[in-house]
Amino acid sequence: FVSGRVCLLGEHSDWAGGFRAAEPSICAGRCIVVGTHQGLHARVSISFGKTLRMTSTRSDGDGGRSDCVLPLDNPTALLREAQAGGYWSHVAGTCHHIVTTSVYADKVNSAAHGVTIDNYRSSLPVKKGLSSSAAVCVLVARAFSHAYGLACSTRDEMEMAYLGERTTPSKCGRMDQACAYGPGKPVLLTFDGDHLSVDPVDRVGAHLHLAVADLNAAKDTVAILCGLQTAYPRPTTAIHEGVHALLGHMNQAFVSAAVRAIAEGDVEGLGRVYVEAQAAFDLHAGAACPSELTAPKLHRVLAHPALAPHIYGGKGVGSQGDGTVQFLCRGQEGMEAVGEVLHRDFGLATIHVVIPMSDD
């Protein structure tokens, strides 16, 4: 099983912090993520021949399945499929990295067998800011670890998935692959050039109840990334400077405030951070990519009066845009009420993410 993940705060700071490798004046990126109970369920087995055979099940409710066969002994074909874009590009990109440039390439290439992945159930919405594409890449990396006895750590899986997805048109940052940690406690990630630090948020002072909803609208993640990444590594316009401020010192302040609020059990304070972070994102990121980040449905849902009594705050998820919305709710009852309002007034289904209070 590979879960999805919700970025509570700090979206886009992963790739922005990565630019510190070339430009040290850029602030390190920081974000807080937590795994969902929705994700990709799969069975992995060894297959005859040097191929990867994968069957995928859609998460749209009809259970439709599709198949792909990729030649593990033909890196050129893998790269061509990866660069073509689409769902299978993430599978091909991860395969290409593993058999060409990963530390496991020799062991995988010397084996006579291949790997079969049966993704028999999917409950993770795609293109909604919940790391659906990264989950596919992590699933492939984990499947190789099992099929070839690679004994990969979670960090190893994250790295293979990241470098695999970077082969595709989706130029993601390193945040998405944190889905490899699975459902559980929130995790603080710090992105300093090529270095990634992972620190569990051990102190949670109160139960946190999140309602996350697919907006059933359209967004273009690649366009969002292109619009924001034109500001890097050095800003050349006022809009670029705003993006640097947003993903730099402003983001560090928001994330630090959120970690403190989580530790102290200050759920109301955390809600205020949500609202302030969304307003800053709308101002600065929205100016850099108005075609996607104006996000009319996201903002219509966030401002819906019937939700106000049940929430401390809300914001977008992942790359933002009209993909997915999250609300920090007023307890279990508030979380259930948010789900009812979103279904009644917008026809939206919600998933619940509960972060339990720590024992200490």
N, C-alpha and C positions, 0 to 999 in steps of 0.2 A: 504494500500500500504506500502510495506517495500522496501526501496531502496537498491542498492548496495553501495559500498563506494570505493573510490580511496585513497590509502595512498600516499600522495605526497612525504613525507620523513619520515624515522624512522621505516621502516619495521623490524619486529622481536624484537624491543626493548620492546614491551609490555610484552612478556613472560620473556625476560631477566631481566627486571626491577622487575618482580615478585619474582625473586630469592633473592631480598633484604630482604624478610621476614626471610630467614634462614641465609643469608650472607650479613651483612650490608655494607661490603666493595664494593659490586657491585654497579655500578652507576644506578640511577633511569632511566627508559626508557622514551623517549619523541617521539611523532610523530604528524604529521599534516595530517588530513584526511578531505575529503569532500564527501558528498553524491552525487550519480549519479541520473539521471532521469530514469534510467533503474532499474527494480526491479521486485518484485512479487506483482501482483494484486490478491486480494482474497475477497471472501464473507464469513462471519462467521455467524453461526446460532447454536441454541441449538438443540441437538438431544436426542431422547429417548434412555435410557440405558446408562450405564457408559462406554462409548467408545469414542474414537476419530476417526472420519471418515474424511479422507483427500483425495482429488483428486488434483493431480499435473499436470501442463501443461509444457511440455518441451519448452526450449527457442531456440531450434535448427532450428526452422522455419517450421517444419512439423505439429506443434500443437498437437503432440501425448500426450495422457493423461494416467495416471496410478493412481491406487487407493490403499489405505491402511486402514485397520481397526485395531486399537490398544486397548487392554483392560485396561482401567484406574484403574480398581480394581485388577489388577494383576501385581504388581511391578516387580516380577521375570521375567515375560514375557517381560515387557518393557526393563528391563536391558539386557536381552539376545539379544533382537533386536538391542539395542543401541550398544552393544559391537561387533555385527556382522559386522559393517561397512556398507558403502553404503548410498544412499540418505535417506532412511527411518530411518537410525540409528540416524540422527540428530533430527528427529521428536520424535522418541521414547526416546532419551536421555533427551530432554527437558520435555517431559511428565513425565518421571521417576523422575526427580528432583522436578517438581512441586508437585507431589502427595506423595513424600516421605520426602524430607528435606527442602522444601521451607517454608516460613512463611505463605503461603496460603494453605498448605496441608490440614489442618483440614476443611477449608471452602470448598475446592474442593471435598474432600472425603465424606463430609456429604451431598453433593447435589445428587439428584437422576438422574440428567440428564448428558449428555455428550456434546461434541462439534463437529460440522462439519465445515471443512474448504474447500472451493472450490477455489483453486488457478487456476482461469480461464484464466489467461494470465501471461506469464513470458517473460521478455525481457532482463534478466540478464544472461550472459554466465556463465557456471559452470566451476569450477576448473581453473579459469583464474586470480586469485588474486583480485577479486572484491567483496569478502565476500559473495559468493553465499550460502555456507553452513551456515554461521552465519545469513544470511537473513532468511533462513528457520527457524532457531531456534527462531529468534526474531518474525517471523510471528506466530509461535506456541504460544509463550509467550503472544503476543498481543491478539491472539484469546482467550486464557484462560481468560485474563483480561476482555474482552468484554462478554464472555459467562457466566462467574461466578461473574461479578460485582466486580472485584478485585480493580479497580481504580488504576492500576499500573502506576507509573511514568516512564519516559523514562529510567532513571537509573535502576529502578526495572526490566524493560523488559530486559535491557542489562545484568543484573546480572543473571536472570533466564536463558537467552539464553547461557551465558558463562558457567554456571555450567552444563547446559544440554549438551552442546557440549563437555565438558571435560569428559563426560561419554563415549564418542565414541572414536574410535582409533585416531581421529584428536585432538591432544593435542594443541589446539590453545591458543593464548594469549588473552588479553582483548581488543585489538585494533579492531578486526573484528566486534564486536557487536555495534560499533559506527554507523553502518548503521541504527540503531534505530532512529538516529536524523534526517534522511531523507535528501532530497536534500536541498542545501542552503549554508550557509557560512562555511568557513573552521573552523575546531575545533582543538585545541591543547590539546592532551591527555598526562598526566604524570602518569607513572606507578611506584609507590614506594611501593614495597612489595605487600601487599594485598589492598593497598589504590590506588584508581583511582581519579585523578583530571581532570575535564573537563572545559576548558576555551575557549569560542568562540574567534576567531581571528577577533575582531571588526573592526580593521583598515586595510583596503585594499586600497592601494594607486593608483592602476591601475587595469583595467580589465585584468584578466588572462584567457588565452585561452588554453585549454588542448585538445589534440587528444589522445584518448585511443583506442588501437587496440588489439583484440584477435589474437594471433600469429598462431592459428590453428595448434598448435604443442602439444606435450605431456610433462607433468611435474608431479612429484610425491611430493605433499606437505608433506605427512607424512615422506618420506625419507629426505626431506630438513630439516624438524624440528628435526628429529632424528640426522642428521649429525651435526647440530649446537648445539643442546642441550646437546650433550656429553661433551661440554666444561664447563658445569655448574654443581654445583655451583662454584667449584674451578678448575682453569685451571691446567692441568698436562703436557701439551706439548706447544711448541712454537705456533703451530696452534691454540690451545685453547686460548692462551694469545692474539693472533691476533683477535679472535672472541670477546673476552671481550673488547678489545680496540675499535673495530668497533662499537659494540652495546652499548658501554659505553661513554667515554669522546669524542670520535670522533663524534658519533651520536648527542650528546648534542650540540656540536659546529655547526654541519650542521643544526640542527633544529633551533637553536638560530639565525644563519645567515639567514635562510629562513624566519623566522618571521619578522626580521628587513627588509629584502628586500620586503616582501609583504606589510608591513606597509608604506614603503617609495615609493612604486610604482616602485621599481628597478627590472623590469622584467628581464633585462639582467643579473643582479647580481644573481637573483634566478636561472636562467639557469646555471650559473657557479656552483652554489651549487649542482644542479642536476648532472652535469658531475662529479664533485669531489666525490660526495657521491656514484655514481655508480662505479667509479674506485676503491674506498676503499672497496666497497662490493665485487667486483670481486677478489680483492687481498686476502682479509681475509676470507670472507664467502666461496668463491670459493675453497679455499684450504681445507676447512672443509667438503665440499660435492661436489667434482668435478663431480660426476656422474650426478648430476642434475643442478649444478650452472655454469658449463662450458657454458651451454645455447647457442648453436651455432646460432640458429635462432634469438634469442633476440639480440645478438651482431652484426649479419649481418644486421639486420634492423637498429639498432642504428647507425651503421657506414655508412649507405647508402648515397653516395654523393649527390643524387638528393634531399635529405631532408634538407641538410645543410642551403640553403638560406631561409628556412621557419621556422626555429626553433632557440630557445635560448639554448635548451638542452633537453636531454631525459634520461630515466632510466626505469628499470623494475618496476613492480607493485606487491604488496603483498609479498608473500613468495619468489618472483622472479622465476628464471628458465624460461623455454620456455612457459610461460603462457600468459602474457599480457605486452605490452609496453606502455609508456606514453611519450608524447612530449609536452613541453612548447613552444607554437607557437608564431610567430610574428603577433599577432592580428588575427582578423577574417579571413582575406585573407590567412594568413599563415596556419591557422587551416584547412581551406578548401583545400588548396594546399597539405598539408600533407595527408589528406584523399585521394585525387586523386592519389598521388604518391604511397601510400601504396596499393591502389586498383590496380593500373596499373602494378606495378612492383612485388607485392607479393600476389595479390589476397586477400588482407585483408580488412575487413570492420572496420570502426572506429565509436566510439561514441564521441560526443563532450561534454566537461564539461567547462562551462564558469562561472568563479567566478567574480561577478560584483564588481566594485569599490564602496567602502562605501560612504555614503552621506556626512559624516563629513570631 
